[in-house]
Amino acid sequence: MTTKSRVTKPASPVQANLPAQNVVAKNDFFPVVVIGASAGGLEAYTDFFHTLPVEMGMAFVLVQHLDPTHQSLLPEIIAKSTKMPVETVRAGVTLRPNRVYVIPHDALMEIADGAFKLTPRARKPGQHLAINFFMRSLAEAWGSRAIGIVLSGTGADGTLGLESIKSEGGITFVQEPASAKFDGMPRSAIESGCADFVLEPGEIAKELRRIQLHPYVRREHSGKDAVWAGSEAIPVRPEEFTTILDQLRRGSGVDFSQYRPNTIHRRAMRRMVILKLESLGDYGKYMKENPEECQNLYDDVLIPVTSFFRDLETFEALKTHVYPAILKDKGNKGTIRMWAPGCSTGEETYSLAMTLLEFLGDRAASY
C-alpha cells in the first residue's frame, strides 16, 4: 500500500518558545541532516528527495532563504517528492526521525534539548544567515551525528555552519557547483576546505544511505562526547589503535600517545566514513599505504574549534565583572594586557579586544 506524503501546517509561523514535552534523550540521538539552500535550491531539493529512501532513521531539516513577508509553499512542494511527513517548524516541536522539517518564512531557527526554538526574524537590511545559525546550533547539540549539506545558492551562507559541523565530528556535503543553478554557496564551502563530499544532489542522497549503515552513524551513542572504547558497535583492539598512533606520529611528526584517545577514535572513524572503510584495522592499513592520510587525520584531530564570541555568557561576564575590576585597579597605570592561551585562529583574541574596546568606549584612547 502506498503511503501519501502529508504536510502539517503550523497554527502560527512563529509561536512562543514552548518547552518541548518530549525532550530527546542523549542516548536516543539519531542523525540529523540539515540542508541549506538559497536561489536554485528548489530544483536541488527535488532531485535529492526523489532519490532518498524513506526509512533512513534520520531527521531532515530544510533551511531555505525565504521572503520574510510571504508564507512559503516549500513544504507542499517538497511533499510531492517524498513519502516522509513534511511540516513547517513550530517552536517546541521535538525532532523525530524519518520526517522533513522546513524553516518558517519569518524566523531564525535553532535546536535546544532536541526541540526547535524560533526567534522572530529581524526586519532590517543586511545578510540573513539562517543556514549558518541553525547549523552551528545543531553542531553544538548533536555533535558527530550532525550532517550538513549546502546546495545551490548565492553568497556564502552555510560555509561557517559546515565548518562547525565538521569541527564537532559531523559529516559535510556540498553540491557539485556544475550541477547547481547558482554556485556561489557551494563554491564558498568548497574553497573553505570544509566539504567532505562534493556531489550532485541525487548522489548525496545515495551517499547518505551508505553512511546511515556505517558503524560511525549507527553506533551505540550517549551524546556527542560518547565513550568509544566500550561501544559494541565499534570494537577497538589495542593493537589497531597503536598502529594508527604510530602512523600518525610518522606522518605528522607529532606523538599523540598522551592525547585524548576518545578524540582520536572519533576522528579516525570520521575519516573511515569518508574513505568507505569499516574497521580501524582497515584504516591503519590504509594509512600505511597512503601516507598523505596521516596529514588528513592530523588536520581532523587538531581542527580549529573556535569562532568569534563562541561563549557569549563568558564575554558578557567579562564586560560586567572582569573589566570593571581591572579599571578599579590603580596598579595597572593605564596598561591592560590580555592573553588567550591556545587561541587557534585568533578569533578569541580579537573577540577579547573588541569586547574590551566596546566596554572602554571613549576611554580606550588612554590605554
C-alpha positions as CSV (number, residue, x, y, z in Angstrom):
1,M,0.0,0.0,0.0
2,T,1.4,3.4,-1.0
3,T,1.6,6.0,1.8
4,K,0.9,9.5,0.7
5,S,3.1,12.4,1.8
6,R,1.5,14.8,4.2
7,V,2.2,18.3,5.2
8,T,1.5,19.6,8.7
9,K,0.9,23.4,8.8
10,P,1.6,25.4,12.0
11,A,-1.1,27.4,13.6
12,S,1.2,30.4,13.5
13,P,4.6,30.8,11.7
14,V,6.3,31.9,14.9
15,Q,5.0,30.8,18.3
16,A,6.2,31.3,21.8
17,N,9.1,29.1,22.6
18,L,7.2,26.5,24.5
19,P,9.2,23.8,26.4
20,A,9.3,20.5,24.5
21,Q,7.1,17.9,26.0
22,N,9.2,15.0,24.7
23,V,12.9,16.1,25.0
24,V,15.2,13.8,23.1
25,A,17.4,11.9,25.5
26,K,21.1,11.9,24.5
27,N,21.3,8.2,24.2
28,D,18.4,8.4,21.7
29,F,20.3,10.7,19.3
30,F,19.7,9.8,15.7
31,P,21.5,11.5,12.8
32,V,20.0,14.9,11.8
33,V,20.6,16.2,8.3
34,V,20.4,20.0,7.8
35,I,20.1,21.1,4.2
36,G,20.8,24.7,3.4
37,A,19.9,26.4,0.1
38,S,19.1,29.7,-1.5
39,A,18.4,30.6,-5.1
40,G,18.0,27.5,-7.2
41,G,17.5,25.3,-4.1
42,L,14.1,24.0,-5.1
43,E,15.5,22.0,-8.0
44,A,18.2,20.6,-5.9
45,Y,15.8,19.7,-3.1
46,T,13.6,17.9,-5.6
47,D,16.5,15.8,-7.0
48,F,17.7,15.0,-3.5
49,F,14.3,13.7,-2.1
50,H,13.4,11.9,-5.3
51,T,16.5,9.7,-4.8
52,L,16.4,9.4,-1.0
53,P,14.9,6.3,0.7
54,V,12.1,6.9,3.2
55,E,13.2,4.8,6.2
56,M,16.6,6.3,6.8
57,G,16.3,6.7,10.6
58,M,17.4,10.3,10.1
59,A,15.6,13.7,10.5
60,F,15.9,16.2,7.7
61,V,15.8,20.0,8.3
62,L,15.5,22.4,5.4
63,V,16.8,25.9,5.9
64,Q,16.0,27.9,2.8
65,H,16.4,31.6,2.3
66,L,12.8,32.8,2.2
67,D,10.9,36.0,1.7
68,P,10.1,37.1,5.3
69,T,6.8,38.7,4.3
70,H,5.1,35.8,2.4
71,Q,4.1,32.4,3.6
72,S,6.3,29.7,1.9
73,L,4.9,26.9,-0.2
74,L,8.1,24.9,0.2
75,P,6.5,22.2,2.5
76,E,3.8,21.5,-0.1
77,I,6.3,21.3,-2.9
78,I,8.7,19.0,-1.0
79,A,5.9,16.7,0.0
80,K,5.4,15.8,-3.7
81,S,9.0,14.4,-3.8
82,T,9.0,12.3,-0.7
83,K,6.7,9.9,1.3
84,M,8.0,11.2,4.6
85,P,5.8,13.6,6.6
86,V,6.7,17.2,5.8
87,E,6.0,20.0,8.3
88,T,6.8,23.7,8.8
89,V,8.7,24.0,12.1
90,R,6.8,25.2,15.2
91,A,8.6,26.3,18.4
92,G,8.9,23.4,20.9
93,V,8.4,20.7,18.3
94,T,10.7,17.7,19.1
95,L,12.9,16.3,16.3
96,R,11.8,12.8,15.1
97,P,13.5,10.6,12.6
98,N,12.0,9.9,9.1
99,R,10.5,13.4,9.0
100,V,11.2,16.5,7.0
101,Y,11.1,19.9,8.8
102,V,11.0,23.2,6.9
103,I,12.1,26.6,8.4
104,P,9.3,29.1,8.8
105,H,9.5,32.1,6.4
106,D,9.8,34.8,9.2
107,A,12.1,33.2,11.8
108,L,15.6,32.2,12.8
109,M,15.7,28.6,13.9
110,E,17.9,26.7,16.3
111,I,17.9,23.4,18.3
112,A,17.9,23.1,22.0
113,D,17.3,19.9,24.1
114,G,16.2,18.1,21.0
115,A,13.5,20.6,20.1
116,F,13.2,23.6,17.8
117,K,13.5,27.1,19.1
118,L,12.3,30.0,17.0
119,T,13.2,33.7,17.1
120,P,11.3,36.3,15.0
121,R,13.5,37.4,12.1
122,A,14.7,41.0,12.4
123,R,13.3,43.5,10.0
124,K,16.5,45.2,9.0
125,P,18.8,45.3,5.9
126,G,21.9,43.1,5.7
127,Q,22.7,39.5,5.4
128,H,20.3,36.9,6.8
129,L,22.5,33.9,7.6
130,A,19.8,31.4,8.7
131,I,21.8,28.4,7.5
132,N,24.9,29.2,9.5
133,F,22.8,30.0,12.5
134,F,21.0,26.6,12.6
135,M,24.0,24.5,11.6
136,R,26.0,25.9,14.4
137,S,23.3,25.2,17.0
138,L,22.9,21.6,15.6
139,A,26.6,21.0,15.7
140,E,26.7,22.0,19.3
141,A,23.7,20.0,20.3
142,W,24.1,16.9,18.1
143,G,27.9,16.6,17.8
144,S,29.2,14.0,15.5
145,R,25.6,12.9,14.5
146,A,25.0,16.2,12.7
147,I,25.2,16.1,8.9
148,G,25.4,19.3,6.9
149,I,24.5,19.8,3.2
150,V,24.9,23.0,1.2
151,L,23.0,23.2,-2.1
152,S,22.5,25.8,-4.8
153,G,22.6,29.5,-3.7
154,T,24.3,32.8,-4.0
155,G,26.6,34.2,-1.3
156,A,28.4,32.3,1.4
157,D,25.8,31.3,3.9
158,G,26.4,27.7,5.1
159,T,30.2,27.8,4.9
160,L,30.7,28.6,8.6
161,G,27.9,26.3,9.5
162,L,29.6,23.3,7.8
163,E,32.8,24.3,9.5
164,S,31.1,24.0,12.8
165,I,29.6,20.6,12.0
166,K,32.9,19.3,10.8
167,S,34.7,20.6,13.9
168,E,32.3,18.6,16.1
169,G,33.0,15.4,14.1
170,G,30.0,15.5,11.8
171,I,29.9,14.8,8.0
172,T,29.6,17.6,5.4
173,F,28.3,17.6,1.8
174,V,28.3,20.3,-0.9
175,Q,26.5,20.2,-4.2
176,E,28.8,19.9,-7.2
177,P,28.9,23.5,-8.5
178,A,28.5,22.5,-12.1
179,S,25.1,21.0,-11.2
180,A,23.9,24.0,-9.2
181,K,21.7,26.7,-10.7
182,F,23.7,29.2,-8.6
183,D,27.1,28.1,-7.5
184,G,28.1,30.8,-5.0
185,M,27.2,28.9,-1.8
186,P,28.7,25.6,-3.0
187,R,32.0,27.2,-4.2
188,S,32.3,29.2,-0.9
189,A,32.0,26.0,1.1
190,I,34.5,24.1,-1.2
191,E,37.1,26.8,-1.1
192,S,36.9,26.9,2.7
193,G,38.1,23.2,2.8
194,C,35.1,22.1,4.9
195,A,33.5,19.8,2.4
196,D,33.9,16.1,2.9
197,F,31.9,15.2,-0.2
198,V,31.2,17.2,-3.4
199,L,28.4,15.5,-5.3
200,E,25.2,16.2,-7.2
201,P,22.0,16.2,-5.1
202,G,20.9,12.7,-6.1
203,E,24.4,11.3,-5.4
204,I,24.4,13.0,-2.0
205,A,21.2,11.1,-1.2
206,K,22.8,7.8,-2.2
207,E,25.9,8.5,-0.1
208,L,23.7,9.3,2.9
209,R,22.2,5.8,2.5
210,R,25.7,4.3,2.7
211,I,26.7,6.5,5.7
212,Q,23.4,5.5,7.5
213,L,24.7,1.9,7.6
214,H,28.2,2.8,8.7
215,P,29.2,2.0,12.4
216,Y,30.1,5.7,12.9
217,V,26.5,6.6,12.4
218,R,24.6,3.6,13.7
219,R,26.8,3.1,16.8
220,E,25.6,3.0,20.4
221,H,25.7,6.6,21.4
222,S,25.5,8.5,24.7
223,G,25.7,12.1,23.5
224,K,28.3,13.9,21.4
225,D,31.0,13.0,23.9
226,A,30.4,9.3,23.8
227,V,33.0,7.0,25.2
228,W,34.0,4.9,22.3
229,A,36.2,2.2,23.8
230,G,33.2,0.3,25.3
231,S,30.9,0.6,22.2
232,E,29.7,-2.8,21.0
233,A,29.1,-1.3,17.5
234,I,32.8,-0.2,17.2
235,P,35.1,-2.8,18.7
236,V,38.5,-1.3,19.4
237,R,41.5,-3.5,19.5
238,P,44.6,-2.0,21.3
239,E,47.0,-3.1,18.5
240,E,44.8,-1.4,15.8
241,F,44.8,1.9,17.8
242,T,48.5,1.6,18.4
243,T,49.0,1.2,14.6
244,I,47.1,4.4,14.0
245,L,49.0,6.3,16.6
246,D,52.3,5.1,15.1
247,Q,51.3,6.1,11.6
248,L,50.1,9.4,12.8
249,R,53.5,10.1,14.5
250,R,55.5,9.0,11.4
251,G,53.4,11.1,9.1
252,S,53.0,14.3,11.2
253,G,56.0,14.2,13.4
254,V,53.7,14.6,16.5
255,D,53.3,12.0,19.2
256,F,49.6,11.6,20.1
257,S,50.1,8.8,22.6
258,Q,49.1,11.1,25.5
259,Y,46.3,12.8,23.6
260,R,42.7,12.1,24.5
261,P,42.0,8.6,22.9
262,N,38.3,9.3,22.5
263,T,39.0,12.2,20.2
264,I,41.4,10.2,18.1
265,H,38.9,7.4,17.9
266,R,36.1,9.7,16.8
267,R,38.3,11.4,14.2
268,A,39.6,8.2,12.8
269,M,36.1,6.8,12.5
270,R,35.0,10.0,10.7
271,R,37.8,9.6,8.2
272,M,36.7,5.9,7.8
273,V,33.2,7.1,6.7
274,I,34.7,9.3,4.1
275,L,37.1,6.6,2.8
276,K,34.4,3.9,3.0
277,L,36.3,1.7,5.4
278,E,34.6,-0.4,8.0
279,S,37.2,-1.2,10.7
280,L,40.1,0.5,12.5
281,G,42.4,-2.3,11.2
282,D,41.5,-1.4,7.6
283,Y,42.1,2.3,8.4
284,G,45.5,1.6,9.9
285,K,46.5,-0.4,6.8
286,Y,45.2,2.4,4.6
287,M,47.4,4.9,6.4
288,K,50.4,2.7,5.8
289,E,49.7,2.5,2.1
290,N,48.6,6.2,1.7
291,P,51.0,8.4,3.8
292,E,49.0,11.5,2.9
293,E,46.1,10.2,5.0
294,C,48.3,10.8,8.1
295,Q,48.1,14.5,7.4
296,N,44.3,14.3,6.8
297,L,43.8,12.7,10.2
298,Y,46.2,15.1,11.9
299,D,44.2,18.0,10.5
300,D,41.0,16.4,11.7
301,V,42.3,15.8,15.2
302,L,43.5,19.4,15.5
303,I,40.7,21.1,13.6
304,P,40.2,24.6,15.0
305,V,37.1,24.6,17.2
306,T,36.6,28.3,17.5
307,S,34.6,31.3,16.5
308,F,34.0,34.9,17.4
309,F,32.3,35.3,20.7
310,R,31.9,31.5,21.0
311,D,30.8,31.5,24.6
312,L,28.5,34.5,24.9
313,E,28.0,34.2,28.6
314,T,31.7,34.3,29.2
315,F,32.1,37.5,27.2
316,E,29.2,39.1,29.0
317,A,30.8,38.2,32.3
318,L,34.0,39.9,31.2
319,K,32.1,43.1,30.5
320,T,30.0,43.1,33.7
321,H,32.5,41.7,36.2
322,V,36.1,41.5,35.0
323,Y,36.7,44.7,33.1
324,P,35.2,46.9,35.8
325,A,37.5,45.2,38.3
326,I,40.5,45.9,36.0
327,L,39.6,49.6,35.8
328,K,39.4,49.9,39.5
329,D,42.9,48.5,39.9
330,K,45.1,51.6,40.1
331,G,48.2,49.5,39.7
332,N,47.9,48.9,36.0
333,K,48.9,52.5,35.3
334,G,46.9,52.8,32.0
335,T,48.1,49.4,30.7
336,I,45.9,46.4,30.1
337,R,47.4,43.1,29.0
338,M,45.4,40.1,27.9
339,W,46.3,36.6,26.9
340,A,44.2,33.9,25.1
341,P,46.0,30.5,25.5
342,G,45.5,28.1,22.7
343,C,43.7,30.7,20.6
344,S,43.9,28.7,17.4
345,T,42.9,31.1,14.5
346,G,42.9,34.1,16.8
347,E,39.2,34.7,16.9
348,E,39.1,34.5,20.7
349,T,41.9,37.1,20.9
350,Y,40.0,39.5,18.6
351,S,36.8,38.9,20.5
352,L,38.6,39.9,23.7
353,A,39.9,43.1,22.1
354,M,36.5,44.0,20.7
355,T,34.6,43.5,23.9
356,L,37.3,45.5,25.8
357,L,37.2,48.4,23.4
358,E,33.4,48.3,23.5
359,F,33.5,48.5,27.3
360,L,36.1,51.3,27.4
361,G,34.3,53.4,24.9
362,D,35.8,56.9,24.8
363,R,38.3,55.9,27.5
364,A,40.1,53.4,25.1
365,A,42.4,56.2,23.8
366,S,44.0,56.4,27.2
367,Y,45.1,52.8,27.2
